[in-house]
Amino acid sequence: MASPVRPNALVTGGSRGIGAATSLRLAAAGFRVAVNYHSNRAAADEVVAKIEADGGSAIAVRGDVRAADDAAALIEQAAPDGRLDALVCNAAAASFVPTPLGSLPWSDFHAKVADELAGVYSLAQRALGLMAEQQHGSIVFVSSTVADGPPAPGMAAHGTAKAALNTFARFLACEAGPLGVRVNVVAPGFVRTEASAGIPEALQRHLADRAPLRRVAEAEDVARAIAMLIGDDAGFVTGAVVPVDGGSTVSRM
Ligand SMILES: NC(=O)c1ccc[n+]([C@@H]2O[C@H](COP(=O)([O-])OP(=O)(O)OC[C@H]3O[C@@H](n4cnc5c(N)ncnc54)[C@H](OP(=O)(O)O)[C@@H]3O)[C@@H](O)[C@H]2O)c1
């Protein structure tokens, strides 16, 4: 008997943190997942091995999401049959060191915002091309609640970059909707990953205490929200920016 055809998904930065949890989640939901990484091949291989051990299907795909040529190659590898069902733009491609605006050179501010957008632009454009042909597809961007205002000092470049990402996603949702393609955003608050490991324990406890759900997020919390937005249960949801922050954004206490 022929094996069932799996829908194809590409998860950028799928090798670690939120992306790894998302790769595992989408694979469990039946997707063939292209697990993108930039430099750490071993981490991507580990995610692929876990997926295969659970009976799923995945491949590790190297590429810098900021480079248009790499983006094209990633989409090709993720969609070997020319069909792409899901794109999750999650890679932490724009590095930053929290810095007050007063001492942040324009070149650093510019690089942060440009890298954030370059990391999604070509991928989204190419994915939309394929998805429009098939009149079906779902794109999710990983933003941050920092887009809505500073949670800590020195976050202006990061916040501006993520706010631009949210706006890009909303415009894309309007263009993609008539083509049968949904576009949404998840906006996590603090999430426990390697990227956030340097945040002091005391601050993490403070963040947990002021969240209505009384804890900080794990990568799986964000992955579940992404999978929900990718899946058919969110079939009439597009252009949404969904906070995944245990209610921290709405709480004033
Ligand atoms: N952690 C948080 O508290 C938090 C909160 C809000 C939003 N977010 C957002 O969530 C996303 C993931 O963050 P995370 O904490 O899960 O990060 P992470 O654990 O540091 O993982 C980053 C991932 O991105 C990949 N990556 C980095 N640069 C890349 C590039 N140029 N091209 C392709 N892949 C690249 C890394 O691959 P390699 O290892 O191969 O380099 C890795 O797979 C980011 O967009 C971040 O802004 C995080």
The ligand as an SDF file (V2000), in Angstrom:
LIG
                    3D

 48 52  0  0  0  0  0  0  0  0999 V2000
   13.2730   33.2860   23.7810 N   0  0  0  0  0  0  0  0  0  0  0  0
   12.4680   34.3070   24.0120 C   0  0  0  0  0  0  0  0  0  0  0  0
   12.3130   34.7800   25.1650 O   0  0  0  0  0  0  0  0  0  0  0  0
   11.6760   34.9240   22.8750 C   0  0  0  0  0  0  0  0  0  0  0  0
   10.6590   35.8280   23.1980 C   0  0  0  0  0  0  0  0  0  0  0  0
    9.9210   36.4180   22.1670 C   0  0  0  0  0  0  0  0  0  0  0  0
   10.2140   36.1000   20.8480 C   0  0  0  0  0  0  0  0  0  0  0  0
   11.2080   35.2230   20.5550 N   0  0  0  0  0  0  0  0  0  0  0  0
   11.4640   34.9380   19.1380 C   0  0  0  0  0  0  0  0  0  0  0  0
   11.3960   33.5410   18.9140 O   0  0  0  0  0  0  0  0  0  0  0  0
   12.2360   33.1800   17.8330 C   0  0  0  0  0  0  0  0  0  0  0  0
   13.1200   32.0060   18.2280 C   0  0  0  0  0  0  0  0  0  0  0  0
   13.8360   32.3580   19.3910 O   0  0  0  0  0  0  0  0  0  0  0  0
   14.5170   31.2410   20.3210 P   0  0  0  0  0  0  0  0  0  0  0  0
   14.5770   31.8320   21.6880 O   0  0  0  0  0  0  0  0  0  0  0  0
   13.8560   29.9150   20.1170 O   0  0  0  0  0  0  0  0  0  0  0  0
   16.0000   31.2280   19.7080 O   0  0  0  0  0  0  0  0  0  0  0  0
   17.2050   30.1700   19.8660 P   0  0  0  0  0  0  0  0  0  0  0  0
   16.8900   29.1260   20.8820 O   0  0  0  0  0  0  0  0  0  0  0  0
   18.4370   30.9820   20.0100 O   0  0  0  0  0  0  0  0  0  0  0  0
   17.2340   29.4660   18.4160 O   0  0  0  0  0  0  0  0  0  0  0  0
   17.5080   30.2570   17.3160 C   0  0  0  0  0  0  0  0  0  0  0  0
   17.3180   29.4390   16.0440 C   0  0  0  0  0  0  0  0  0  0  0  0
   17.4470   30.3470   14.9230 O   0  0  0  0  0  0  0  0  0  0  0  0
   18.4440   29.8130   14.0450 C   0  0  0  0  0  0  0  0  0  0  0  0
   19.0930   30.9090   13.3210 N   0  0  0  0  0  0  0  0  0  0  0  0
   19.8000   31.9580   13.8280 C   0  0  0  0  0  0  0  0  0  0  0  0
   20.2230   32.7660   12.8220 N   0  0  0  0  0  0  0  0  0  0  0  0
   19.7740   32.2210   11.6770 C   0  0  0  0  0  0  0  0  0  0  0  0
   19.8800   32.5760   10.3180 C   0  0  0  0  0  0  0  0  0  0  0  0
   20.5280   33.6980    9.9200 N   0  0  0  0  0  0  0  0  0  0  0  0
   19.2940   31.7770    9.3820 N   0  0  0  0  0  0  0  0  0  0  0  0
   18.6380   30.6380    9.7620 C   0  0  0  0  0  0  0  0  0  0  0  0
   18.4960   30.2460   11.0420 N   0  0  0  0  0  0  0  0  0  0  0  0
   19.0680   31.0360   11.9830 C   0  0  0  0  0  0  0  0  0  0  0  0
   19.3880   29.0160   14.9360 C   0  0  0  0  0  0  0  0  0  0  0  0
   20.1230   28.0840   14.1430 O   0  0  0  0  0  0  0  0  0  0  0  0
   21.7030   27.7710   14.5060 P   0  0  0  0  0  0  0  0  0  0  0  0
   21.7130   27.2300   15.8940 O   0  0  0  0  0  0  0  0  0  0  0  0
   22.1230   26.7970   13.4690 O   0  0  0  0  0  0  0  0  0  0  0  0
   22.4150   29.1040   14.4010 O   0  0  0  0  0  0  0  0  0  0  0  0
   18.3600   28.3560   15.8680 C   0  0  0  0  0  0  0  0  0  0  0  0
   17.7540   27.2480   15.2370 O   0  0  0  0  0  0  0  0  0  0  0  0
   13.0010   34.4420   17.4420 C   0  0  0  0  0  0  0  0  0  0  0  0
   12.3760   35.0480   16.3240 O   0  0  0  0  0  0  0  0  0  0  0  0
   12.8620   35.3360   18.6700 C   0  0  0  0  0  0  0  0  0  0  0  0
   12.9360   36.7150   18.3840 O   0  0  0  0  0  0  0  0  0  0  0  0
   11.9500   34.6270   21.5400 C   0  0  0  0  0  0  0  0  0  0  0  0
  1  2  1  0
  2  3  2  0
  2  4  1  0
  4  5  1  0
  4 48  2  0
  5  6  2  0
  6  7  1  0
  7  8  2  0
  8  9  1  0
  8 48  1  0
  9 10  1  0
  9 46  1  0
 10 11  1  0
 11 12  1  0
 11 44  1  0
 12 13  1  0
 13 14  1  0
 14 15  2  0
 14 16  1  0
 14 17  1  0
 17 18  1  0
 18 19  2  0
 18 20  1  0
 18 21  1  0
 21 22  1  0
 22 23  1  0
 23 24  1  0
 23 42  1  0
 24 25  1  0
 25 26  1  0
 25 36  1  0
 26 27  1  0
 26 35  1  0
 27 28  2  0
 28 29  1  0
 29 30  1  0
 29 35  2  0
 30 31  1  0
 30 32  2  0
 32 33  1  0
 33 34  2  0
 34 35  1  0
 36 37  1  0
 36 42  1  0
 37 38  1  0
 38 39  2  0
 38 40  1  0
 38 41  1  0
 42 43  1  0
 44 45  1  0
 44 46  1  0
 46 47  1  0
M  CHG  2   8   1  16  -1
M  END
$$$$
